[in-house]
Amino acid sequence: QVQLVESGGGSVQPGGSLRLSCVASGTFFSPYMWAWYRQGPGAQRELVARVTNSGITNYDDSVKGRFTIGGDGAKNTVYLQMNSLKPEDTAVYYCYHSQQVAWGQGTQVTVSS
């Protein structure tokens, strides 16, 4: 069973950067997948990026070229580096692990001038 804790959100101006982190506690086994989702105001939760334990990544078209997902297996941590942030990136960002028992609390990202 895997539990997740996200961190790194905040408020930035358009064009700024943030780095989100997610630490997993518990035991998990290969194969597995990490992902980041987000949920904007009044919107459904949507997939932003994902990475398999073998390093294969996928991104939503809206973030390609701006966001990078990466993992540190030794630290049971996944990151989301977000550059060139736009107001439409404003959302609560949630970490996902394919063997999680529940969603984490999420971390708020606000992009505004």
C-alpha positions in Angstrom: 0.0 0.0 0.0 1.3 3.4 -1.0 0.5 6.7 0.6 1.5 10.0 -1.1 2.4 13.5 0.2 2.7 16.3 -2.3 4.6 19.6 -1.8 6.1 22.5 -3.7 3.0 24.4 -4.8 2.6 28.2 -4.6 1.8 31.4 -6.4 3.9 32.6 -9.3 3.5 35.1 -12.1 3.0 34.0 -15.7 6.3 32.8 -17.1 7.5 31.6 -13.8 8.6 28.2 -12.6 7.7 25.8 -9.8 8.9 22.3 -8.9 6.4 19.9 -7.3 7.5 16.9 -5.3 5.7 13.8 -4.2 7.0 11.3 -1.7 5.6 7.8 -1.5 5.6 5.8 1.7 4.9 2.1 1.9 5.9 -0.9 -0.1 5.4 -1.2 -3.8 6.6 -3.5 -6.6 7.5 -3.2 -10.2 6.0 -2.5 -12.6 4.5 0.8 -11.5 3.7 4.2 -12.8 3.9 7.7 -11.4 1.7 10.5 -12.6 0.6 14.1 -11.9 -3.0 15.1 -12.3 -4.5 18.5 -11.8 -8.0 19.9 -11.1 -8.8 23.4 -11.9 -11.7 25.4 -10.5 -15.0 23.8 -11.7 -13.1 21.3 -13.8 -12.6 17.6 -13.8 -9.3 16.1 -12.7 -7.0 15.6 -15.7 -3.8 13.8 -16.4 -0.8 16.1 -16.8 2.2 13.8 -17.1 3.2 10.3 -16.3 6.3 8.2 -16.1 6.8 4.4 -15.8 9.4 2.8 -13.6 11.3 2.1 -16.8 11.4 5.8 -17.6 8.8 6.1 -20.3 7.1 9.5 -20.1 3.9 10.9 -21.6 2.6 14.5 -21.4 -0.7 16.2 -22.1 -0.4 18.4 -25.1 -1.0 21.5 -23.0 2.2 21.1 -21.1 4.6 19.5 -23.6 7.8 21.4 -23.8 7.1 23.3 -20.5 6.7 20.5 -17.9 9.1 17.7 -17.1 8.3 14.7 -14.9 11.0 12.7 -13.3 11.5 10.2 -10.5 14.1 9.3 -7.9 13.7 5.7 -7.1 16.1 5.8 -4.2 14.0 8.4 -2.5 10.6 7.1 -3.6 10.0 10.5 -5.0 8.5 11.9 -8.2 9.0 15.5 -9.4 7.2 17.8 -11.8 9.3 20.7 -13.0 6.9 23.4 -14.4 8.4 26.2 -16.5 6.8 29.0 -18.5 3.7 28.7 -16.3 0.4 30.1 -17.7 -2.7 31.3 -15.8 -4.5 28.2 -17.2 -2.1 26.0 -15.3 -3.8 27.2 -12.1 -5.1 24.1 -10.3 -4.7 21.7 -7.4 -2.0 19.3 -8.5 -2.2 15.7 -7.3 0.4 13.0 -7.4 -0.6 9.5 -8.5 1.1 6.1 -8.0 -0.4 3.1 -9.6 -0.3 1.2 -6.3 -1.7 3.9 -4.2 -4.5 3.3 -1.7 -5.9 6.9 -1.9 -5.1 10.3 -3.4 -2.9 12.7 -1.5 -4.1 16.0 -0.4 -2.8 17.9 -3.4 -0.8 21.1 -3.7 -2.2 24.4 -5.0 -0.5 26.1 -7.9 -1.7 29.6 -8.8 -0.4 31.5 -11.8 -1.5 35.1 -11.8 -0.1 38.6 -12.4 
